[in-house]
Amino acid sequence: MTSLAKLGRSDLEVFPLALGGNVFGWTADLEQSFAVLDAYAAAGGNFVDTADSYSTWVDGNSGGESETIIGRWVKARGNRDEVVIATKVAHHPEFWGLRGDTIRAAADASLSRLGTDRIDLYYTHFDDDPTIPVEEIIGALDQLVKAGKVRAIAASNISAERLQESLDFSDREGLARYVALQPKYSLVSRHTYEGPLQEVAARSGLAAVPYHVLASGFLTGKYRPGARVDSARAEGAGEHLRTDRGVRVLAALDEVARAHDAEVATVALAWAAARPTVAAPIASARTVDQLPALTAVADLKLTDAELAGLTAAAA
């Protein structure tokens, strides 16, 4: 069984692939979600990522559907102590933004939906209001940690400047400090992490847990010229076929996949997993059949030459 690894400077130990919960309550109903979660756990997985806003974009949903499904699964399986649950605050319709009171109230709502007494990893989902001082955000998160409601804190969709400012404040005041960062990052979206943001993470010992690593399914290899894909994300993923980089990346992935007798998706995840600061890429599965290609990243090690070739194709 694949060994677990420490997440940054926290005491959390996680599987090298985080299972994305964005599909739970969206393209995967309760039964499908339970089946995927069961299969992920059976493969040794223990790191489940969700948000309080999943999935407000679905007609009839109000937010928190994914958390509720995960909470019901954990209760049904009696495995709370074996699962590292990550969730986020900022974009639930009833708890919008990162004001201190909002963070505290949103955490309580998430705890209720998850049916648990603590959130293992609590992210600020979107730091999109620069008028909110980082002191207020970190102060509220620190209170949650001190109350035992949150074990570790993290940030997502944040600028390098605000991230550094937050870390400096935590260090200066001796308050809870971000241990992880969740950036958008993939072979077709390197600019969204590489550069100043990655440099802050590396300098500060943060573990990166990137999302969108498979580019809405494009980097699974199922999107090809003339192919029709039945997916809610097909239109966005297919856009990459219209770029020279997208074509180059697919060709490079195909070559490496053949060399290892591996799935294209596994290779794309393995590239991300091997990048500096990355601890565990996030990927979601709508069905159990989609899962093996994702969890296989735990056992696929690419050569330096293969990694360099993929990186060059993604330039």
N, C-alpha and C positions, 0 to 999 in steps of 0.2 A: 504493500500500500504506500502511496506517495506520502512523504513526510510533510508536516505542516511547518510553516516558517513564521517567525515573528514579523509583525506588521510595524515597520519603522521602529520607533522607540517605545511602543506600547507593549503591554503584556498579552496582546491578542495574537493568537497563532492561527494562520489561515492557509487554506488550500490555494495552490497557484492559479486557480481560475475562480473568479467570483461569479456566481449565477445571478444574472440580471432578472429582477422581478417586474420589469416594466410591462411584460406581456400578461401577467396574472390579472385576470379581470378585464382583459382587453381581447387579445387574440387567443388566449387560453382560458377556458372556463375553470370552474372549481375542480372538476374531475381531472382535466388535463394538467392543471397546475400541480395537483397532488402527485400525479404520475411523474412529472418532470422532477419535482423536488425529491421524490423517493429515489429516482434513478440517479440523481446527482449525489445524494447522500450515499447510495450504494457504491458509487465510484470513488468514494473517499472525500467528497466535497463537503465543506462546512461553512462557506462564506456566501451569504445571501444578501443581495443589494436591492434596496427599494427606496421609495420616497413617499411622503404623505400626499403628494399631488398625483400619484399614479392611481387611476388613469382618468383624470378630469377631461381629457380630450374625447372621450367616448360618450356618445349620446346616452343620457340617462344616468351617467356616473357623476358622483359629486366629489370624488377624491378619497383616497384611503382604501380603495378596493384591494389593491395589491397587499398592503399591510394586513388587512383583515384575513385574506386567504393564507398568508404566511403564518399568521397567528393561529388560525384554525388547524393548519398542518402541524405546527409545533405541538399544540395541545393534543391532537389526535395521536401523534407519534411519541409523545412524552420525551422529547429529545432536546429540550431548551438548552441544557448545559453543553450540548455538543455542537450547537449552531451559533456562529457569529453573525448577528443581524445588524446590518447597516441600513439606516434610513436617513431622510433629509428633511430640512425645513426651509421654507421661503415662498413656495408657490401653491400651497393649498388655498382654495378660495376663502376659507374662513380664517386662515392664519397666513396672511400675505406679508412678506417682507421679513426683516431681521431686527425689528425692534425687540428690546429685551423682554417685554411682557408677551410679545407674540411668540418668541422662541420658547419661553417657559410653558405657555398654554399649548402650543403645538406639540411639544414633547409629551405632555400629559395625554393629549389626544392620541398620539402615536402609540404610547404605552398601552392605552386602553384597547386600541384596535389589534395590536400585536399580542395582547393577553399576557404581558410580561411585566416584570418589575424593573427591568433595565434595558436600555438600548446599548449595544456593544460599541457601535461606532456611529456617531451623530454628525452629519454633514450640514454645513450651511450650503444650500443647494445653488442659490444664485445671489451673488453679492452685487446686486444691480441698483442699489441706492447709495451713492457715495456720501449722502448727507448723514447717514447713520455712522457714528464714530465706531471704530473697531473696538474701542474701550467698552462700549455698550454691548456689543456682540459677544466679545470674549467674557465679559463680566457675567452675562446671562448663562453662557455655556459653562463657565466655572461653577456657578451655583448648582447647575444640574449635576455636574460631576461630584461636587461635595455632598449633594443630597443622595448620591448613589443611584440616580436615575439614568446616568450615562457613564460608560466606562472610559471612552476616549472620544476626542473630537477631531473633526476633519473639515476640509473646505473643498468646494467645487465651483467651477465657473467664477474664478476670482482673478484679478490682475496680479502681476508679480509685485507691484507696489503695495497693494492692500494686503497681500499675503505677508510680505516682509514686515509691514507695519504691525500686523496682528501678532506675528511671532515675537517681535521686539517688545511689544506691550506685555505679552505673557511672560517673557523672560524677566523683564524689568520689575513686574509686580508679583512674580511667583505664582501666577495663575495657570489654569489648564492651558495646554499648548497643543496646537494642531500636530497630529502624528501622521496624517495622510492627506493626499491631494487627489481629487478626481477630475482630471482634465479630459477633454475630447482629444483623442489621439489615435492615429492609424497610419497605415502605409499611404493613404491618400489624403491625410490631414496631419502632416507633421508640424506645420507652422503653428497649430493651435496649442502646442506644448513646448516644442524645442525652442531654446532661446532663454530669455530672462526668467520665465516661470520655472522651467526645468532647473535652471541654475539656482534659484532660491530653494527648490526642493532638495537638490543635491547638497547644497551648503548647509542646510538646516536639518538634514537627516529625515526628511519626509519620505514616506512610501507613496509612490504613485499607483493609483488603481484606476486606470483609464477606461472611459466609456467610448462607445461608437467605434470600437476596435475593428469590427467587421463591416463598418460603413453601411449600416442598414441592410446587410446581407450581400453587398457587392463583393466583398472579399471572401465569400464562401465559394465563389467560382460558378455560381448558378446563373449569373447574368452574363449572357453571351450574345453576340450579334444575331438577331433573328429569334432568340429564345423568348418565350412568354412565361413569366413567373407569377404564380398566384400568391401575392403577398400584399399586405396593407402598406408596405414600404417600398413597393416595386418601383414606383415612379422616381423617387429620390435616388434609390440605389442605381437605377439604370442610367442616370445622368453621367456617371463616371465612365461609361463606355464611350462617351462623346469626347473624352479628353485623351491626349497622347499619353499622359502619365497613367491613366487608368488602364489603357491597353498594355503599356510596358509592365506595369505591376502584375497584371494577370498572367502575362507570359512568364515573368520571373517566378511567380508563385507556382505555376504549372510545372516548371522545370524542377524546382526543389521538391514539390510534392511527389513527382515521379521518382526522384532519387530515393525518397524515404518510404515510398508506398503509403503515403499519408494523404489525408484530405487537404484541399486548398485552405479551408478555414483553419485547420490545425496549424498549418505553416504560418498563416497571417498572425495568429495568436502567439505562436512561438517567437516570431520576430519582435512583437510588442513586449513579450515577457522578458526578452533578452536586452531590452533597451535600458540605459542607465536610469536608475531610481525606480523602475517598475517592479512592483511586488506581485501583482495579480491583475491581469486584464479582466474586464467584465464582458460577458456575452450571455445572451438570453436564448432560450429554446422554447418554441411553442409546442413541440411534440417530443416524446421520448426519442424518436428516431434521429432527431437533430442533435441530441446531446453527446453521443460518443465522440464526434469530431471536435467538440469543445473540450471535454475533459481530457482528451488525448494530449493536450498541450503539456500536461504534467510530465509526460514521458518523452517528449520530442525535443531533442537538443540539436540545434543546427550548427554547422561548422562556421568558423569565422568567415570563410569565403562566401558561404551561402548568405550569411547575414549581411555582408558587405554588398553582395550583388542585389539583394532586395532593397537595401537602403539606397543604392545608386539608382535603381529603377524608380524609386519613389521621390527622386529629387525634383 
